[in-house]
Amino acid sequence: MHEPPGGDAFWEALERGILARVTAGEDDSWWRQVARWRRGLALAGAAAIVVAGLVAQHSNRERSIAAYREIESSRVVPVQVASETEREASRDVTLRYVVGP
């Protein structure tokens, strides 16, 4: 039904490979594995720095546009008009203008 490729030689080679890997000892330490990945890690780090720079640039541009819009919209200064009515004296109107909101 399911025959391994190469007969018993396949199982023997597989067993030797597994045992060699298990008994390799110090050569397969985690820091040696990371050393094999250094190029990929360097590229990933560089990509992360580029993306962070682009995000920061976009964020700064958005903040600048928002600040410009805020400045432009606040150029209209509300003016409080003081008018004297028949019932109010000029002093009361002036006082309300100075103290008012």
Stockholm file with secondary structure:
# STOCKHOLM 1.0

chainA/1-101         MHEPPGGDAFWEALERGILARVTAGEDDSWWRQVARWRRGLALAGAAAIVVAGLVAQHSNRERSIAAYREIESSRVVPVQVASETEREASRDVTLRYVVGP
#=GR chainA/1-101 SS CCCCTTTHHHHHHHHHHHHHHHTTGGGGCHHHHHHHTHHHHHHHHHHHHHHHHHHHHHHHHHHHHHHHHHHHHTTSCCCCCCCCCSSSCHHHHHHHHHHCC
#=GC SS_cons         CCCCTTTHHHHHHHHHHHHHHHTTGGGGCHHHHHHHTHHHHHHHHHHHHHHHHHHHHHHHHHHHHHHHHHHHHTTSCCCCCCCCCSSSCHHHHHHHHHHCC
//
